[in-house]
Amino acid sequence: MRVLVTGGAGYIGSVAVAMLLERGYDVVALDNLQRGHADAVTEGAGFLQCDLRDASATLEAVSAANVEAVLHFAALHLVPESVTQPAEYYRTNVVGGINLLDAVRTAGIRKFVFSSTAAVYGEPESLPIREDSPTVPINPYGASKLMMERILADFGQTYGIDYAIFRYFNVAGSRGRLGEDHRPETHIIPVALEALTGKREHFTVYGTNYSTEDGTAVRDYVHVIDLVDAHILALEHLDRTLGIMNLGTRYGFSVSQMVEAVELTTDLRLPVVMGARRPGDPPALIADAARAREILGWEPSHSTLDQMIGSHWDWVQEHPAGYKR
Ligand SMILES: NC(=O)c1ccc[n+]([C@@H]2O[C@H](COP(=O)([O-])OP(=O)(O)OC[C@H]3O[C@@H](n4cnc5c(N)ncnc54)[C@H](O)[C@@H]3O)[C@@H](O)[C@H]2O)c1
């Protein structure tokens, strides 16, 4: 099967490109390189430099790609940035998404997998979070992803596109030469490792008085390899619409536990300072991923803290300056 991977030069998309190639898929990556890295696109994949905000360029690129399925990772995803630049977030994540879907239906593509996020749940009332929990996003990023979910469902129904929507919890870990290199970086493991290697002065714990066991925020972390596995399983099952599936492990780890695990895995002391809560950070996000297990037979097998931190630590040591731009 030939597959288009949007955001294929980004963190998760680049791992998807590599794993698809290894499993015998033909792959075309599409990215505008606004946040991605050309170096991260594995040899053997086609590459289209295209901005999804440009409808006619997107139409041309998707038709040239000549694929049967699309994995749509391209997006902007920094929550604070989405609050200060809402137009950019809606333009990329919603307008860009519509441009892509229009090109998909014009090209007669019938399989579509969409990267959504736990941010659609906002501040959940109960845990673990199921897919039918209320969706009340509290920032433009989460709102833009929820809008795209709805738009995809409408396109699916009208144009006969079979789709899967994955709501990711916290994605972490690296795979071989492919690692997480966001600029700016906001995710906990790379940020902590930047504090270990002196790229940052210290690691800040945001909030120590949450209603959690140790007072720090709790999150559900999933290894990028397990996450991409779910996408490949979805491609294999997409002879019908699969709907919405959470991707997480059902294990929550607090920020304090993460600090401890980073120190244990690297055998180094992390310089930590305690800070105030950030607005809009819920106390705990933990996934109920039973749907992905039932529908796809998905079972995360790389998502221990040790595997996620250890793989990224190896990557940082091999790529001290990250990717070449
Ligand atoms: N990383 C996580 O923990 C996480 C959690 C939940 C959801 N997600 C979702 O997963 C997807 C991938 O995340 P990531 O961490 O790999 O992000 P990333 O920033 O590393 O990759 C996104 C890629 O999309 C590209 N892109 C952005 N705007 C574009 C446009 N207009 N046209 C073409 N390409 C464009 C960027 O250049 C980048 O390479 C996103 O949709 C994100 O919302 C990620």
Ligand as a Chemical Component Dictionary entry (heavy atoms), coordinates in Angstrom:
data_LIG
# 
_chem_comp.id                   LIG 
_chem_comp.type                 NON-POLYMER 
_chem_comp.pdbx_formal_charge   0 
_chem_comp.three_letter_code    LIG 
# 
loop_
_chem_comp_atom.comp_id 
_chem_comp_atom.atom_id 
_chem_comp_atom.alt_atom_id 
_chem_comp_atom.type_symbol 
_chem_comp_atom.charge 
_chem_comp_atom.model_Cartn_x 
_chem_comp_atom.model_Cartn_y 
_chem_comp_atom.model_Cartn_z 
_chem_comp_atom.pdbx_ordinal 
LIG N1  N1  N 0  3.968  14.983 20.575 1  
LIG C1  C1  C 0  2.919  14.750 21.382 2  
LIG O1  O1  O 0  3.070  14.444 22.575 3  
LIG C2  C2  C 0  1.512  14.862 20.819 4  
LIG C3  C3  C 0  0.427  14.675 21.692 5  
LIG C4  C4  C 0  -0.867 14.757 21.187 6  
LIG C5  C5  C 0  -1.071 14.981 19.829 7  
LIG N2  N2  N 1  -0.011 15.184 19.007 8  
LIG C6  C6  C 0  -0.261 15.440 17.578 9  
LIG O2  O2  O 0  0.599  14.617 16.802 10 
LIG C7  C7  C 0  0.951  15.262 15.591 11 
LIG C8  C8  C 0  2.454  15.228 15.406 12 
LIG O3  O3  O 0  3.098  15.818 16.525 13 
LIG P1  P1  P 0  4.677  15.967 16.586 14 
LIG O4  O4  O 0  5.064  15.984 18.017 15 
LIG O5  O5  O -1 5.310  14.996 15.667 16 
LIG O6  O6  O 0  4.835  17.452 16.000 17 
LIG P2  P2  P 0  6.000  18.080 15.115 18 
LIG O7  O7  O 0  5.909  19.553 15.265 19 
LIG O8  O8  O 0  7.299  17.418 15.407 20 
LIG O9  O9  O 0  5.561  17.657 13.645 21 
LIG C9  C9  C 0  4.529  18.321 12.945 22 
LIG C10 C10 C 0  5.024  18.545 11.540 23 
LIG O10 O10 O 0  3.998  19.227 10.797 24 
LIG C11 C11 C 0  4.620  20.163 9.937  25 
LIG N3  N3  N 0  3.663  21.221 9.616  26 
LIG C12 C12 C 0  3.159  22.165 10.452 27 
LIG N4  N4  N 0  2.334  22.986 9.766  28 
LIG C13 C13 C 0  2.299  22.534 8.484  29 
LIG C14 C14 C 0  1.640  22.971 7.307  30 
LIG N5  N5  N 0  0.856  24.049 7.310  31 
LIG N6  N6  N 0  1.838  22.282 6.163  32 
LIG C15 C15 C 0  2.654  21.188 6.139  33 
LIG N7  N7  N 0  3.312  20.748 7.217  34 
LIG C16 C16 C 0  3.147  21.401 8.389  35 
LIG C17 C17 C 0  5.809  20.692 10.739 36 
LIG O11 O11 O 0  6.816  21.258 9.921  37 
LIG C18 C18 C 0  6.274  19.425 11.466 38 
LIG O12 O12 O 0  7.290  18.747 10.746 39 
LIG C19 C19 C 0  0.348  16.671 15.685 40 
LIG O13 O13 O 0  -0.848 16.665 14.939 41 
LIG C20 C20 C 0  0.069  16.851 17.161 42 
LIG O14 O14 O 0  -1.008 17.720 17.378 43 
LIG C21 C21 C 0  1.282  15.137 19.473 44 
# 
loop_
_chem_comp_bond.comp_id 
_chem_comp_bond.atom_id_1 
_chem_comp_bond.atom_id_2 
_chem_comp_bond.value_order 
_chem_comp_bond.pdbx_ordinal 
LIG N1  C1  SING 1  
LIG C1  O1  DOUB 2  
LIG C1  C2  SING 3  
LIG C2  C3  SING 4  
LIG C2  C21 DOUB 5  
LIG C3  C4  DOUB 6  
LIG C4  C5  SING 7  
LIG C5  N2  DOUB 8  
LIG N2  C6  SING 9  
LIG N2  C21 SING 10 
LIG C6  O2  SING 11 
LIG C6  C20 SING 12 
LIG O2  C7  SING 13 
LIG C7  C8  SING 14 
LIG C7  C19 SING 15 
LIG C8  O3  SING 16 
LIG O3  P1  SING 17 
LIG P1  O4  DOUB 18 
LIG P1  O5  SING 19 
LIG P1  O6  SING 20 
LIG O6  P2  SING 21 
LIG P2  O7  DOUB 22 
LIG P2  O8  SING 23 
LIG P2  O9  SING 24 
LIG O9  C9  SING 25 
LIG C9  C10 SING 26 
LIG C10 O10 SING 27 
LIG C10 C18 SING 28 
LIG O10 C11 SING 29 
LIG C11 N3  SING 30 
LIG C11 C17 SING 31 
LIG N3  C12 SING 32 
LIG N3  C16 SING 33 
LIG C12 N4  DOUB 34 
LIG N4  C13 SING 35 
LIG C13 C14 SING 36 
LIG C13 C16 DOUB 37 
LIG C14 N5  SING 38 
LIG C14 N6  DOUB 39 
LIG N6  C15 SING 40 
LIG C15 N7  DOUB 41 
LIG N7  C16 SING 42 
LIG C17 O11 SING 43 
LIG C17 C18 SING 44 
LIG C18 O12 SING 45 
LIG C19 O13 SING 46 
LIG C19 C20 SING 47 
LIG C20 O14 SING 48 
# 
